[in-house]
Amino acid sequence: MLYSYFTANSDEKAVTSLEAPEGPAALFPTASFKGVDPYLQVPRAEAFLTGIGEEAAADNLRAMKLLAEVGEGDVVVITLTDEFRDAIAATDEARRRELAEFWSRAEELEAGADDMLPVVDELAALAKQAKPTGGRLYCYIAT
């Protein structure tokens, strides 16, 4: 499964990514990865970075909220929280390494910390780009 994380200035604009044959990369700043499931890794990362519980992170109204789908969930666009955006945008290199190490221990990722660091770096860069303009983070999931 391919997960394309991207930034847009509104939920309405984010949904337009479903209209582009290339997905969000044609319209928005995007970082795409295989295996970095937002339903699993993002609440864990938010909890790790902010100190709130994973359940509290997942209970946020914007946490993985379905905005739109094609077919029966073949392609979906979901929201990520502003708290995750802010927390990962605020990370320095040492904290990004810690998050990469934390994620590398996730059984479903089957990746080492060195493999996860570029993922964390790209997500942090995307969040840093979004935050000053009020952009929000989203994930486009294509099965």
N, CA, C and O atoms as CSV, one atom per row, in Angstrom:
chain,resi,resn,atom,element,x,y,z
A,1,MET,N,N,0.847,-1.169,0.000
A,1,MET,CA,C,0.000,0.000,0.000
A,1,MET,C,C,0.896,1.238,0.000
A,1,MET,O,O,1.920,1.280,0.683
A,2,LEU,N,N,0.498,2.228,-0.767
A,2,LEU,CA,C,1.268,3.466,-0.843
A,2,LEU,C,C,0.556,4.546,-0.043
A,2,LEU,O,O,-0.641,4.782,-0.204
A,3,TYR,N,N,1.332,5.199,0.831
A,3,TYR,CA,C,0.820,6.286,1.655
A,3,TYR,C,C,1.512,7.564,1.210
A,3,TYR,O,O,2.732,7.692,1.317
A,4,SER,N,N,0.725,8.506,0.710
A,4,SER,CA,C,1.275,9.792,0.282
A,4,SER,C,C,0.811,10.856,1.261
A,4,SER,O,O,-0.365,11.215,1.304
A,5,TYR,N,N,1.752,11.348,2.038
A,5,TYR,CA,C,1.472,12.420,2.994
A,5,TYR,C,C,1.650,13.733,2.253
A,5,TYR,O,O,2.605,13.900,1.494
A,6,PHE,N,N,0.729,14.667,2.475
A,6,PHE,CA,C,0.825,15.933,1.760
A,6,PHE,C,C,0.241,17.060,2.588
A,6,PHE,O,O,-0.421,16.835,3.601
A,7,THR,N,N,0.498,18.263,2.140
A,7,THR,CA,C,-0.026,19.442,2.814
A,7,THR,C,C,-0.925,20.222,1.867
A,7,THR,O,O,-0.633,20.365,0.680
A,8,ALA,N,N,-2.020,20.720,2.416
A,8,ALA,CA,C,-2.952,21.569,1.674
A,8,ALA,C,C,-3.516,22.586,2.663
A,8,ALA,O,O,-3.450,22.388,3.876
A,9,ASN,N,N,-4.063,23.660,2.140
A,9,ASN,CA,C,-4.559,24.721,3.014
A,9,ASN,C,C,-5.994,24.519,3.496
A,9,ASN,O,O,-6.482,25.304,4.309
A,10,SER,N,N,-6.673,23.492,3.015
A,10,SER,CA,C,-8.035,23.225,3.501
A,10,SER,C,C,-8.405,21.782,3.168
A,10,SER,O,O,-7.806,21.144,2.302
A,11,ASP,N,N,-9.403,21.298,3.878
A,11,ASP,CA,C,-9.909,19.953,3.600
A,11,ASP,C,C,-10.453,19.870,2.180
A,11,ASP,O,O,-10.273,18.865,1.492
A,12,GLU,N,N,-11.123,20.944,1.748
A,12,GLU,CA,C,-11.703,20.955,0.404
A,12,GLU,C,C,-10.615,20.823,-0.662
A,12,GLU,O,O,-10.770,20.079,-1.631
A,13,LYS,N,N,-9.520,21.549,-0.475
A,13,LYS,CA,C,-8.421,21.442,-1.445
A,13,LYS,C,C,-7.776,20.064,-1.391
A,13,LYS,O,O,-7.403,19.511,-2.426
A,14,ALA,N,N,-7.642,19.512,-0.203
A,14,ALA,CA,C,-7.040,18.183,-0.064
A,14,ALA,C,C,-7.822,17.139,-0.848
A,14,ALA,O,O,-7.232,16.247,-1.457
A,15,VAL,N,N,-9.136,17.246,-0.834
A,15,VAL,CA,C,-9.987,16.287,-1.536
A,15,VAL,C,C,-9.757,16.339,-3.046
A,15,VAL,O,O,-9.975,15.338,-3.729
A,16,THR,N,N,-9.327,17.468,-3.578
A,16,THR,CA,C,-9.089,17.562,-5.022
A,16,THR,C,C,-7.980,16.620,-5.477
A,16,THR,O,O,-7.849,16.348,-6.671
A,17,SER,N,N,-7.177,16.116,-4.527
A,17,SER,CA,C,-6.120,15.170,-4.902
A,17,SER,C,C,-6.701,13.895,-5.506
A,17,SER,O,O,-6.010,13.188,-6.239
A,18,LEU,N,N,-7.957,13.597,-5.206
A,18,LEU,CA,C,-8.597,12.414,-5.781
A,18,LEU,C,C,-8.889,12.595,-7.266
A,18,LEU,O,O,-9.071,11.613,-7.986
A,19,GLU,N,N,-8.934,13.838,-7.725
A,19,GLU,CA,C,-9.229,14.115,-9.128
A,19,GLU,C,C,-7.996,14.036,-10.027
A,19,GLU,O,O,-8.117,13.899,-11.244
A,20,ALA,N,N,-6.826,14.122,-9.431
A,20,ALA,CA,C,-5.583,14.100,-10.212
A,20,ALA,C,C,-5.140,12.660,-10.445
A,20,ALA,O,O,-5.024,11.894,-9.488
A,21,PRO,N,N,-4.888,12.276,-11.698
A,21,PRO,CA,C,-4.450,10.907,-11.969
A,21,PRO,C,C,-3.179,10.524,-11.210
A,21,PRO,O,O,-2.988,9.358,-10.864
A,22,GLU,N,N,-2.314,11.503,-10.953
A,22,GLU,CA,C,-1.059,11.235,-10.240
A,22,GLU,C,C,-1.231,11.359,-8.735
A,22,GLU,O,O,-0.271,11.164,-7.989
A,23,GLY,N,N,-2.440,11.680,-8.271
A,23,GLY,CA,C,-2.672,11.860,-6.842
A,23,GLY,C,C,-2.175,13.206,-6.366
A,23,GLY,O,O,-2.035,14.127,-7.170
A,24,PRO,N,N,-1.905,13.344,-5.081
A,24,PRO,CA,C,-1.561,14.646,-4.515
A,24,PRO,C,C,-0.234,15.215,-5.013
A,24,PRO,O,O,-0.043,16.431,-4.984
A,25,ALA,N,N,0.672,14.378,-5.460
A,25,ALA,CA,C,1.980,14.865,-5.906
A,25,ALA,C,C,1.860,15.851,-7.062
A,25,ALA,O,O,2.738,16.692,-7.258
A,26,ALA,N,N,0.792,15.751,-7.815
A,26,ALA,CA,C,0.589,16.668,-8.940
A,26,ALA,C,C,0.127,18.046,-8.473
A,26,ALA,O,O,0.230,19.020,-9.219
A,27,LEU,N,N,-0.381,18.133,-7.246
A,27,LEU,CA,C,-0.996,19.369,-6.775
A,27,LEU,C,C,-0.352,19.992,-5.536
A,27,LEU,O,O,-0.410,21.207,-5.346
A,28,PHE,N,N,0.257,19.163,-4.701
A,28,PHE,CA,C,0.709,19.612,-3.388
A,28,PHE,C,C,2.105,19.077,-3.065
A,28,PHE,O,O,2.553,18.096,-3.659
A,29,PRO,N,N,2.785,19.724,-2.123
A,29,PRO,CA,C,4.026,19.133,-1.611
A,29,PRO,C,C,3.686,17.777,-0.979
A,29,PRO,O,O,2.770,17.672,-0.163
A,30,THR,N,N,4.429,16.756,-1.365
A,30,THR,CA,C,4.081,15.381,-0.989
A,30,THR,C,C,5.322,14.584,-0.615
A,30,THR,O,O,6.411,14.809,-1.142
A,31,ALA,N,N,5.129,13.642,0.311
A,31,ALA,CA,C,6.154,12.653,0.660
A,31,ALA,C,C,5.454,11.298,0.688
A,31,ALA,O,O,4.503,11.110,1.446
A,32,SER,N,N,5.914,10.356,-0.129
A,32,SER,CA,C,5.240,9.058,-0.245
A,32,SER,C,C,6.116,7.935,0.273
A,32,SER,O,O,7.331,7.917,0.075
A,33,PHE,N,N,5.452,6.985,0.952
A,33,PHE,CA,C,6.160,5.853,1.549
A,33,PHE,C,C,5.286,4.613,1.489
A,33,PHE,O,O,4.058,4.700,1.463
A,34,LYS,N,N,5.931,3.469,1.467
A,34,LYS,CA,C,5.219,2.208,1.624
A,34,LYS,C,C,5.350,1.802,3.088
A,34,LYS,O,O,6.422,1.913,3.682
A,35,GLY,N,N,4.260,1.336,3.651
A,35,GLY,CA,C,4.307,0.768,4.991
A,35,GLY,C,C,4.135,1.727,6.156
A,35,GLY,O,O,3.921,1.265,7.276
A,36,VAL,N,N,4.214,3.027,5.956
A,36,VAL,CA,C,4.087,3.978,7.069
A,36,VAL,C,C,2.608,4.349,7.197
A,36,VAL,O,O,2.172,5.415,6.762
A,37,ASP,N,N,1.865,3.446,7.799
A,37,ASP,CA,C,0.418,3.539,7.918
A,37,ASP,C,C,0.029,4.644,8.900
A,37,ASP,O,O,0.413,4.593,10.069
A,38,PRO,N,N,-0.727,5.639,8.441
A,38,PRO,CA,C,-1.086,6.740,9.332
A,38,PRO,C,C,-1.990,6.317,10.486
A,38,PRO,O,O,-2.000,6.960,11.535
A,39,TYR,N,N,-2.742,5.244,10.299
A,39,TYR,CA,C,-3.617,4.781,11.367
A,39,TYR,C,C,-2.822,4.180,12.527
A,39,TYR,O,O,-3.297,4.168,13.663
A,40,LEU,N,N,-1.629,3.688,12.249
A,40,LEU,CA,C,-0.783,3.089,13.282
A,40,LEU,C,C,0.352,4.026,13.702
A,40,LEU,O,O,0.486,4.355,14.881
A,41,GLN,N,N,1.165,4.451,12.739
A,41,GLN,CA,C,2.374,5.180,13.070
A,41,GLN,C,C,2.153,6.630,13.507
A,41,GLN,O,O,2.886,7.122,14.365
A,42,VAL,N,N,1.174,7.318,12.946
A,42,VAL,CA,C,1.006,8.735,13.280
A,42,VAL,C,C,0.563,8.938,14.728
A,42,VAL,O,O,1.159,9.767,15.417
A,43,PRO,N,N,-0.459,8.221,15.231
A,43,PRO,CA,C,-0.790,8.414,16.652
A,43,PRO,C,C,0.367,8.033,17.577
A,43,PRO,O,O,0.577,8.672,18.607
A,44,ARG,N,N,1.108,6.999,17.211
A,44,ARG,CA,C,2.276,6.609,18.012
A,44,ARG,C,C,3.320,7.717,18.020
A,44,ARG,O,O,3.883,8.051,19.062
A,45,ALA,N,N,3.568,8.279,16.846
A,45,ALA,CA,C,4.555,9.360,16.748
A,45,ALA,C,C,4.085,10.591,17.506
A,45,ALA,O,O,4.870,11.227,18.209
A,46,GLU,N,N,2.815,10.927,17.368
A,46,GLU,CA,C,2.290,12.089,18.081
A,46,GLU,C,C,2.415,11.891,19.591
A,46,GLU,O,O,2.819,12.807,20.308
A,47,ALA,N,N,2.070,10.706,20.068
A,47,ALA,CA,C,2.193,10.412,21.496
A,47,ALA,C,C,3.654,10.489,21.936
A,47,ALA,O,O,3.956,11.051,22.989
A,48,PHE,N,N,4.549,9.934,21.145
A,48,PHE,CA,C,5.978,9.949,21.454
A,48,PHE,C,C,6.513,11.384,21.509
A,48,PHE,O,O,7.269,11.734,22.415
A,49,LEU,N,N,6.122,12.201,20.548
A,49,LEU,CA,C,6.657,13.563,20.454
A,49,LEU,C,C,6.024,14.539,21.450
A,49,LEU,O,O,6.682,15.474,21.906
A,50,THR,N,N,4.760,14.325,21.784
A,50,THR,CA,C,4.065,15.295,22.640
A,50,THR,C,C,3.923,14.843,24.084
A,50,THR,O,O,3.703,15.661,24.977
A,51,GLY,N,N,4.048,13.547,24.312
A,51,GLY,CA,C,3.888,13.033,25.660
A,51,GLY,C,C,2.448,12.696,26.030
A,51,GLY,O,O,2.193,12.211,27.132
A,52,ILE,N,N,1.500,12.946,25.123
A,52,ILE,CA,C,0.122,12.538,25.398
A,52,ILE,C,C,0.010,11.050,25.097
A,52,ILE,O,O,0.885,10.489,24.437
A,53,GLY,N,N,-1.020,10.422,25.557
A,53,GLY,CA,C,-1.203,9.007,25.283
A,53,GLY,C,C,-1.560,8.751,23.832
A,53,GLY,O,O,-2.122,9.611,23.155
A,54,GLU,N,N,-1.228,7.563,23.366
A,54,GLU,CA,C,-1.553,7.184,21.983
A,54,GLU,C,C,-3.061,7.206,21.749
A,54,GLU,O,O,-3.524,7.607,20.681
A,55,GLU,N,N,-3.815,6.777,22.745
A,55,GLU,CA,C,-5.270,6.780,22.625
A,55,GLU,C,C,-5.804,8.210,22.526
A,55,GLU,O,O,-6.717,8.483,21.747
A,56,ALA,N,N,-5.234,9.115,23.312
A,56,ALA,CA,C,-5.659,10.523,23.259
A,56,ALA,C,C,-5.337,11.115,21.894
A,56,ALA,O,O,-6.129,11.885,21.352
A,57,ALA,N,N,-4.178,10.762,21.331
A,57,ALA,CA,C,-3.810,11.252,19.999
A,57,ALA,C,C,-4.799,10.751,18.956
A,57,ALA,O,O,-5.201,11.500,18.065
A,58,ALA,N,N,-5.191,9.489,19.065
A,58,ALA,CA,C,-6.127,8.899,18.106
A,58,ALA,C,C,-7.549,9.439,18.282
A,58,ALA,O,O,-8.350,9.389,17.348
A,59,ASP,N,N,-7.865,9.955,19.478
A,59,ASP,CA,C,-9.207,10.476,19.742
A,59,ASP,C,C,-9.416,11.908,19.252
A,59,ASP,O,O,-10.544,12.400,19.270
A,60,ASN,N,N,-8.367,12.578,18.821
A,60,ASN,CA,C,-8.482,13.941,18.304
A,60,ASN,C,C,-9.466,13.934,17.128
A,60,ASN,O,O,-9.453,13.011,16.314
A,61,LEU,N,N,-10.311,14.955,17.042
A,61,LEU,CA,C,-11.325,14.995,15.982
A,61,LEU,C,C,-10.738,14.963,14.573
A,61,LEU,O,O,-11.395,14.495,13.643
A,62,ARG,N,N,-9.509,15.454,14.405
A,62,ARG,CA,C,-8.880,15.442,13.080
A,62,ARG,C,C,-8.006,14.211,12.861
A,62,ARG,O,O,-7.452,14.045,11.774
A,63,ALA,N,N,-7.871,13.371,13.835
A,63,ALA,CA,C,-7.008,12.189,13.702
A,63,ALA,C,C,-7.644,11.184,12.752
A,63,ALA,O,O,-8.676,10.585,13.054
A,64,MET,N,N,-7.015,11.015,11.612
A,64,MET,CA,C,-7.429,10.024,10.628
A,64,MET,C,C,-8.899,10.138,10.233
A,64,MET,O,O,-9.567,9.128,10.012
A,65,LYS,N,N,-9.397,11.359,10.147
A,65,LYS,CA,C,-10.781,11.596,9.724
A,65,LYS,C,C,-10.873,11.392,8.214
A,65,LYS,O,O,-10.124,12.007,7.454
A,66,LEU,N,N,-11.784,10.537,7.785
A,66,LEU,CA,C,-11.985,10.276,6.362
A,66,LEU,C,C,-12.642,11.485,5.718
A,66,LEU,O,O,-13.725,11.905,6.124
A,67,LEU,N,N,-11.976,12.043,4.708
A,67,LEU,CA,C,-12.544,13.176,3.973
A,67,LEU,C,C,-13.258,12.736,2.707
A,67,LEU,O,O,-14.313,13.268,2.362
A,68,ALA,N,N,-12.681,11.769,2.020
A,68,ALA,CA,C,-13.264,11.317,0.753
A,68,ALA,C,C,-12.653,9.981,0.367
A,68,ALA,O,O,-11.561,9.620,0.806
A,69,GLU,N,N,-13.389,9.260,-0.467
A,69,GLU,CA,C,-12.866,7.982,-0.952
A,69,GLU,C,C,-13.360,7.718,-2.363
A,69,GLU,O,O,-14.378,8.255,-2.800
A,70,VAL,N,N,-12.623,6.888,-3.053
A,70,VAL,CA,C,-12.986,6.443,-4.392
A,70,VAL,C,C,-13.289,4.958,-4.282
A,70,VAL,O,O,-12.560,4.202,-3.641
A,71,GLY,N,N,-14.379,4.559,-4.920
A,71,GLY,CA,C,-14.771,3.151,-4.852
A,71,GLY,C,C,-15.138,2.780,-3.428
A,71,GLY,O,O,-15.752,3.562,-2.703
A,72,GLU,N,N,-14.757,1.596,-3.048
A,72,GLU,CA,C,-15.029,1.130,-1.684
A,72,GLU,C,C,-13.754,1.199,-0.865
A,72,GLU,O,O,-13.305,0.210,-0.286
A,73,GLY,N,N,-13.188,2.387,-0.833
A,73,GLY,CA,C,-11.966,2.586,-0.066
A,73,GLY,C,C,-10.704,2.264,-0.828
A,73,GLY,O,O,-9.644,2.096,-0.225
A,74,ASP,N,N,-10.798,2.173,-2.178
A,74,ASP,CA,C,-9.609,1.889,-2.991
A,74,ASP,C,C,-8.592,3.016,-2.849
A,74,ASP,O,O,-7.386,2.777,-2.800
A,75,VAL,N,N,-9.091,4.232,-2.785
A,75,VAL,CA,C,-8.255,5.416,-2.572
A,75,VAL,C,C,-8.998,6.291,-1.575
A,75,VAL,O,O,-10.191,6.547,-1.734
A,76,VAL,N,N,-8.295,6.747,-0.550
A,76,VAL,CA,C,-8.919,7.614,0.448
A,76,VAL,C,C,-8.003,8.788,0.762
A,76,VAL,O,O,-6.791,8.732,0.552
A,77,VAL,N,N,-8.615,9.849,1.272
A,77,VAL,CA,C,-7.881,10.999,1.795
A,77,VAL,C,C,-8.340,11.175,3.233
A,77,VAL,O,O,-9.535,11.287,3.509
A,78,ILE,N,N,-7.372,11.197,4.146
A,78,ILE,CA,C,-7.672,11.385,5.558
A,78,ILE,C,C,-6.887,12.568,6.107
A,78,ILE,O,O,-5.867,12.971,5.548
A,79,THR,N,N,-7.378,13.109,7.202
A,79,THR,CA,C,-6.695,14.211,7.871
A,79,THR,C,C,-5.699,13.674,8.886
A,79,THR,O,O,-5.844,12.566,9.402
A,80,LEU,N,N,-4.681,14.487,9.160
A,80,LEU,CA,C,-3.784,14.266,10.291
A,80,LEU,C,C,-3.975,15.466,11.217
A,80,LEU,O,O,-4.471,16.507,10.786
A,81,THR,N,N,-3.594,15.331,12.451
A,81,THR,CA,C,-3.849,16.403,13.411
A,81,THR,C,C,-2.840,17.541,13.285
A,81,THR,O,O,-1.703,17.352,12.852
A,82,ASP,N,N,-3.294,18.719,13.677
A,82,ASP,CA,C,-2.391,19.864,13.728
A,82,ASP,C,C,-1.345,19.656,14.826
A,82,ASP,O,O,-0.228,20.163,14.726
A,83,GLU,N,N,-1.702,18.920,15.857
A,83,GLU,CA,C,-0.751,18.629,16.936
A,83,GLU,C,C,0.416,17.786,16.424
A,83,GLU,O,O,1.566,18.015,16.797
A,84,PHE,N,N,0.111,16.806,15.561
A,84,PHE,CA,C,1.194,16.020,14.960
A,84,PHE,C,C,2.049,16.911,14.069
A,84,PHE,O,O,3.277,16.867,14.135
A,85,ARG,N,N,1.395,17.722,13.232
A,85,ARG,CA,C,2.135,18.647,12.356
A,85,ARG,C,C,3.079,19.515,13.184
A,85,ARG,O,O,4.266,19.617,12.871
A,86,ASP,N,N,2.559,20.134,14.230
A,86,ASP,CA,C,3.366,21.044,15.043
A,86,ASP,C,C,4.502,20.314,15.761
A,86,ASP,O,O,5.622,20.818,15.845
A,87,ALA,N,N,4.200,19.129,16.274
A,87,ALA,CA,C,5.211,18.377,17.021
A,87,ALA,C,C,6.348,17.915,16.118
A,87,ALA,O,O,7.515,18.045,16.485
A,88,ILE,N,N,6.031,17.386,14.960
A,88,ILE,CA,C,7.106,16.899,14.084
A,88,ILE,C,C,7.837,18.069,13.424
A,88,ILE,O,O,9.030,17.967,13.135
A,89,ALA,N,N,7.139,19.168,13.186
A,89,ALA,CA,C,7.802,20.353,12.627
A,89,ALA,C,C,8.820,20.932,13.601
A,89,ALA,O,O,9.815,21.522,13.182
A,90,ALA,N,N,8.579,20.767,14.884
A,90,ALA,CA,C,9.464,21.335,15.918
A,90,ALA,C,C,10.675,20.467,16.228
A,90,ALA,O,O,11.522,20.859,17.031
A,91,THR,N,N,10.773,19.304,15.609
A,91,THR,CA,C,11.879,18.399,15.934
A,91,THR,C,C,13.201,18.889,15.376
A,91,THR,O,O,13.271,19.462,14.289
A,92,ASP,N,N,14.246,18.646,16.153
A,92,ASP,CA,C,15.599,18.860,15.655
A,92,ASP,C,C,16.139,17.501,15.210
A,92,ASP,O,O,15.449,16.487,15.319
A,93,GLU,N,N,17.354,17.486,14.716
A,93,GLU,CA,C,17.912,16.236,14.176
A,93,GLU,C,C,17.949,15.129,15.224
A,93,GLU,O,O,17.632,13.980,14.915
A,94,ALA,N,N,18.326,15.449,16.436
A,94,ALA,CA,C,18.405,14.430,17.491
A,94,ALA,C,C,17.029,13.835,17.782
A,94,ALA,O,O,16.892,12.623,17.950
A,95,ARG,N,N,16.029,14.682,17.840
A,95,ARG,CA,C,14.667,14.192,18.131
A,95,ARG,C,C,14.130,13.374,16.964
A,95,ARG,O,O,13.410,12.399,17.179
A,96,ARG,N,N,14.466,13.753,15.732
A,96,ARG,CA,C,14.044,12.952,14.571
A,96,ARG,C,C,14.710,11.581,14.607
A,96,ARG,O,O,14.088,10.581,14.247
A,97,ARG,N,N,15.956,11.525,15.034
A,97,ARG,CA,C,16.635,10.222,15.170
A,97,ARG,C,C,15.948,9.363,16.224
A,97,ARG,O,O,15.792,8.155,16.047
A,98,GLU,N,N,15.538,9.996,17.325
A,98,GLU,CA,C,14.823,9.254,18.369
A,98,GLU,C,C,13.505,8.701,17.844
A,98,GLU,O,O,13.144,7.563,18.143
A,99,LEU,N,N,12.788,9.497,17.067
A,99,LEU,CA,C,11.529,9.025,16.492
A,99,LEU,C,C,11.784,7.893,15.498
A,99,LEU,O,O,11.034,6.918,15.469
A,100,ALA,N,N,12.818,8.010,14.697
A,100,ALA,CA,C,13.161,6.939,13.749
A,100,ALA,C,C,13.464,5.642,14.505
A,100,ALA,O,O,13.035,4.565,14.091
A,101,GLU,N,N,14.189,5.747,15.592
A,101,GLU,CA,C,14.501,4.574,16.420
A,101,GLU,C,C,13.221,3.998,17.021
A,101,GLU,O,O,13.025,2.783,17.032
A,102,PHE,N,N,12.361,4.869,17.516
A,102,PHE,CA,C,11.077,4.444,18.088
A,102,PHE,C,C,10.241,3.702,17.035
A,102,PHE,O,O,9.736,2.611,17.295
A,103,TRP,N,N,10.102,4.293,15.861
A,103,TRP,CA,C,9.334,3.648,14.799
A,103,TRP,C,C,9.968,2.331,14.353
A,103,TRP,O,O,9.259,1.396,13.983
A,104,SER,N,N,11.281,2.256,14.387
A,104,SER,CA,C,11.952,1.031,13.914
A,104,SER,C,C,11.603,-0.169,14.788
A,104,SER,O,O,11.757,-1.313,14.361
A,105,ARG,N,N,11.144,0.080,15.984
A,105,ARG,CA,C,10.748,-1.017,16.872
A,105,ARG,C,C,9.330,-1.512,16.587
A,105,ARG,O,O,8.893,-2.504,17.170
A,106,ALA,N,N,8.612,-0.833,15.698
A,106,ALA,CA,C,7.257,-1.266,15.334
A,106,ALA,C,C,7.351,-2.520,14.473
A,106,ALA,O,O,7.965,-2.516,13.406
A,107,GLU,N,N,6.744,-3.570,14.949
A,107,GLU,CA,C,6.819,-4.872,14.285
A,107,GLU,C,C,6.370,-4.821,12.822
A,107,GLU,O,O,6.969,-5.460,11.957
A,108,GLU,N,N,5.303,-4.051,12.557
A,108,GLU,CA,C,4.738,-4.038,11.204
A,108,GLU,C,C,5.600,-3.285,10.197
A,108,GLU,O,O,5.421,-3.461,8.992
A,109,LEU,N,N,6.530,-2.451,10.656
A,109,LEU,CA,C,7.361,-1.692,9.709
A,109,LEU,C,C,8.529,-2.505,9.167
A,109,LEU,O,O,8.933,-2.315,8.019
A,110,GLU,N,N,9.066,-3.394,9.961
A,110,GLU,CA,C,10.195,-4.224,9.537
A,110,GLU,C,C,11.302,-3.381,8.903
A,110,GLU,O,O,11.784,-3.682,7.811
A,111,ALA,N,N,11.694,-2.317,9.612
A,111,ALA,CA,C,12.725,-1.410,9.111
A,111,ALA,C,C,13.592,-0.960,10.280
A,111,ALA,O,O,13.123,-0.836,11.411
A,112,GLY,N,N,14.853,-0.721,9.985
A,112,GLY,CA,C,15.768,-0.228,11.002
A,112,GLY,C,C,15.668,1.282,11.137
A,112,GLY,O,O,15.041,1.955,10.319
A,113,ALA,N,N,16.294,1.799,12.176
A,113,ALA,CA,C,16.278,3.242,12.425
A,113,ALA,C,C,16.873,4.010,11.252
A,113,ALA,O,O,16.377,5.081,10.901
A,114,ASP,N,N,17.926,3.480,10.645
A,114,ASP,CA,C,18.542,4.157,9.496
A,114,ASP,C,C,17.593,4.209,8.305
A,114,ASP,O,O,17.647,5.146,7.509
A,115,ASP,N,N,16.727,3.211,8.180
A,115,ASP,CA,C,15.728,3.201,7.110
A,115,ASP,C,C,14.599,4.178,7.389
A,115,ASP,O,O,14.036,4.769,6.468
A,116,MET,N,N,14.271,4.344,8.666
A,116,MET,CA,C,13.155,5.206,9.055
A,116,MET,C,C,13.534,6.684,9.115
A,116,MET,O,O,12.664,7.546,8.988
A,117,LEU,N,N,14.814,6.988,9.305
A,117,LEU,CA,C,15.220,8.384,9.443
A,117,LEU,C,C,14.848,9.237,8.226
A,117,LEU,O,O,14.346,10.344,8.422
A,118,PRO,N,N,15.061,8.798,6.991
A,118,PRO,CA,C,14.637,9.614,5.846
A,118,PRO,C,C,13.121,9.863,5.821
A,118,PRO,O,O,12.673,10.924,5.386
A,119,VAL,N,N,12.343,8.895,6.284
A,119,VAL,CA,C,10.892,9.050,6.359
A,119,VAL,C,C,10.547,10.155,7.353
A,119,VAL,O,O,9.764,11.056,7.052
A,120,VAL,N,N,11.138,10.073,8.536
A,120,VAL,CA,C,10.901,11.078,9.566
A,120,VAL,C,C,11.350,12.449,9.073
A,120,VAL,O,O,10.648,13.443,9.265
A,121,ASP,N,N,12.519,12.503,8.439
A,121,ASP,CA,C,13.029,13.781,7.921
A,121,ASP,C,C,12.080,14.392,6.892
A,121,ASP,O,O,11.826,15.596,6.918
A,122,GLU,N,N,11.557,13.564,5.988
A,122,GLU,CA,C,10.640,14.075,4.958
A,122,GLU,C,C,9.326,14.554,5.565
A,122,GLU,O,O,8.788,15.581,5.148
A,123,LEU,N,N,8.805,13.820,6.545
A,123,LEU,CA,C,7.570,14.247,7.201
A,123,LEU,C,C,7.791,15.545,7.971
A,123,LEU,O,O,6.930,16.424,7.969
A,124,ALA,N,N,8.937,15.666,8.624
A,124,ALA,CA,C,9.250,16.895,9.361
A,124,ALA,C,C,9.369,18.077,8.399
A,124,ALA,O,O,8.871,19.166,8.685
A,125,ALA,N,N,10.024,17.864,7.270
A,125,ALA,CA,C,10.173,18.938,6.280
A,125,ALA,C,C,8.806,19.360,5.734
A,125,ALA,O,O,8.550,20.549,5.547
A,126,LEU,N,N,7.944,18.399,5.482
A,126,LEU,CA,C,6.602,18.694,4.995
A,126,LEU,C,C,5.828,19.517,6.033
A,126,LEU,O,O,5.166,20.497,5.692
A,127,ALA,N,N,5.918,19.112,7.286
A,127,ALA,CA,C,5.225,19.832,8.362
A,127,ALA,C,C,5.783,21.242,8.534
A,127,ALA,O,O,5.032,22.191,8.758
A,128,LYS,N,N,7.096,21.372,8.430
A,128,LYS,CA,C,7.717,22.699,8.557
A,128,LYS,C,C,7.275,23.619,7.432
A,128,LYS,O,O,7.128,24.825,7.631
A,129,GLN,N,N,7.066,23.060,6.266
A,129,GLN,CA,C,6.593,23.837,5.119
A,129,GLN,C,C,5.135,24.253,5.321
A,129,GLN,O,O,4.754,25.364,4.954
A,130,ALA,N,N,4.328,23.384,5.895
A,130,ALA,CA,C,2.896,23.638,6.054
A,130,ALA,C,C,2.593,24.643,7.158
A,130,ALA,O,O,1.745,25.519,6.985
A,131,LYS,N,N,3.269,24.524,8.275
A,131,LYS,CA,C,2.890,25.271,9.475
A,131,LYS,C,C,2.840,26.787,9.302
A,131,LYS,O,O,1.847,27.384,9.718
A,132,PRO,N,N,3.834,27.450,8.721
A,132,PRO,CA,C,3.795,28.918,8.657
A,132,PRO,C,C,2.619,29.484,7.854
A,132,PRO,O,O,2.182,30.610,8.093
A,133,THR,N,N,2.118,28.705,6.912
A,133,THR,CA,C,1.020,29.193,6.070
A,133,THR,C,C,-0.346,28.676,6.539
A,133,THR,O,O,-1.365,28.928,5.897
A,134,GLY,N,N,-0.357,27.957,7.655
A,134,GLY,CA,C,-1.603,27.378,8.130
A,134,GLY,C,C,-2.005,26.128,7.388
A,134,GLY,O,O,-3.137,25.659,7.514
A,135,GLY,N,N,-1.078,25.580,6.608
A,135,GLY,CA,C,-1.363,24.340,5.890
A,135,GLY,C,C,-1.547,23.189,6.858
A,135,GLY,O,O,-0.990,23.183,7.956
A,136,ARG,N,N,-2.316,22.241,6.446
A,136,ARG,CA,C,-2.580,21.065,7.265
A,136,ARG,C,C,-2.012,19.834,6.580
A,136,ARG,O,O,-1.728,19.849,5.382
A,137,LEU,N,N,-1.850,18.774,7.351
A,137,LEU,CA,C,-1.328,17.529,6.807
A,137,LEU,C,C,-2.461,16.545,6.534
A,137,LEU,O,O,-3.460,16.481,7.251
A,138,TYR,N,N,-2.255,15.785,5.465
A,138,TYR,CA,C,-3.222,14.794,5.018
A,138,TYR,C,C,-2.480,13.551,4.572
A,138,TYR,O,O,-1.263,13.577,4.385
A,139,CYS,N,N,-3.209,12.471,4.404
A,139,CYS,CA,C,-2.634,11.275,3.814
A,139,CYS,C,C,-3.595,10.734,2.755
A,139,CYS,O,O,-4.797,10.591,2.978
A,140,TYR,N,N,-3.012,10.443,1.597
A,140,TYR,CA,C,-3.712,9.848,0.464
A,140,TYR,C,C,-3.264,8.396,0.454
A,140,TYR,O,O,-2.075,8.096,0.339
A,141,ILE,N,N,-4.226,7.510,0.575
A,141,ILE,CA,C,-3.899,6.083,0.666
A,141,ILE,C,C,-4.477,5.373,-0.545
A,141,ILE,O,O,-5.681,5.417,-0.800
A,142,ALA,N,N,-3.593,4.716,-1.285
A,142,ALA,CA,C,-4.013,3.978,-2.470
A,142,ALA,C,C,-3.669,2.501,-2.272
A,142,ALA,O,O,-2.515,2.138,-2.048
A,143,THR,N,N,-4.701,1.664,-2.361
A,143,THR,CA,C,-4.468,0.226,-2.172
A,143,THR,C,C,-4.033,-0.445,-3.443
A,143,THR,O,O,-3.797,-1.653,-3.454
